[in-house]
Amino acid sequence: MQFKLASAQVFVPDGLPVEQALARTTHLAVAAHQDDIEIMAMDGVLQCYQRDDRWLTGVTVTDGAGSSRTGLYADYTDEQMQTVRRTEQKKAAVVGEYGAQALLDYPSSGVKDPSNPALVEDLKAIIDVARPRVIYTHNLADKHDTHVGVTLKVIEAIRALPKADRPKRLLGCEVWRDLDWLLDADKVAFNLSAQENLQATLVGLFDSQISGGKRYDLATMGRRRAHATYHASHEGDVTTGTNFAMDLTPLVADPSLHIAWSSSEGVTTAAAIIHPRESNPRLPHRNPNKPTSGNPRRGDRVPDRTTACRFIKFLPAGAASRGAGPACRRQ
């Protein structure tokens, strides 16, 4: 398979030819960074682990050059960190028994660039060959711009496929924002009670991040345990680990739908505060020269910038809605 970047590759743990390995895919996880699959798409890993009739293919979009580095990795160059991160992701593919692991090697800037179609074309090619039943990716309320950028590219790639070739489900999972704020009717809950040793091992393989000061191993397992307990207030725990996802399937089942930022309504009725990105000039930020009115919708926002991005909902393209802002731009 030919990708847009010469450095991109597909690693197949059991040595099967790439096209054959991709063709057996039933579950596909598309993530921004090395270790995101193991944090957000564990449902797919467990669904396919030690199964001959189900196979997970992982797709890691970025090159790992921007990774934090301290301790053992403090003096590593960007090129050395890319090698380390690539190796860590391959180790996870072996331990997790993935059917294949694609490493597309894009810089984060390329993921967030709405004028760059290369990633969309790469993703479309992978999905077209893999024909997965379900795709796991980042959720649209994630506070990491690169994560949101990946999700928007995934949606665009799926929409470019014939309807019969699209996955039956597209799920936006948790990394840089929990989804417990969604109403229960609006979120997908994954039971991650099985193979907790495997789960912990997979996240722990990314030593460059853990040694670099981010205890993703402890935080990830802790979040799953916390969700299991706090998911329901009036009954005993029914799982020992839970993750949540936002069901994005409507956006690919009906391409006439688009994402609109609304200042009055949330997903169904749940209010999800989406903090503005201070570094993104297209999004609102606090105006230091204008006093706060006390109303979060007025007074402390720059009036000539994009309307405050505070809530998300799905709207038909072009539909009018009270309080609706402009369509979500790629981050």
Buried (B, 14 or more C-beta within 10 A) or exposed (E): EEBBBEEBBBBBBEEBEBEEBBBBBBBBBBBBBBBBBBBBBBBBBBBBBEEEEBBBBBBBBBBBBBBEBEEEBEEBEEEBBBEBBBBBBBBBBEBBBBBBBBBBBBBBEBBBBEEBBBBBBBBBBBBBBBBBBBBBBBBBBBEBBBBBBBBBBBBBBBBBBEEEEBBEBBBBBBBBBBBBBBEEEBBBBBBBBBBBEBBBBBBBBBBBBBBBEBEBBEEBBEBBBBBBEEBEEEEEBEBBBBBBBBBBBEBBBEBEBBBBBBBBBBBEEBEBEBEBBEEBEEBBBEBEEEEEEEEEEEEBBBEEBBBBBBBBBBBEEEEEEEBBBEEBBBB
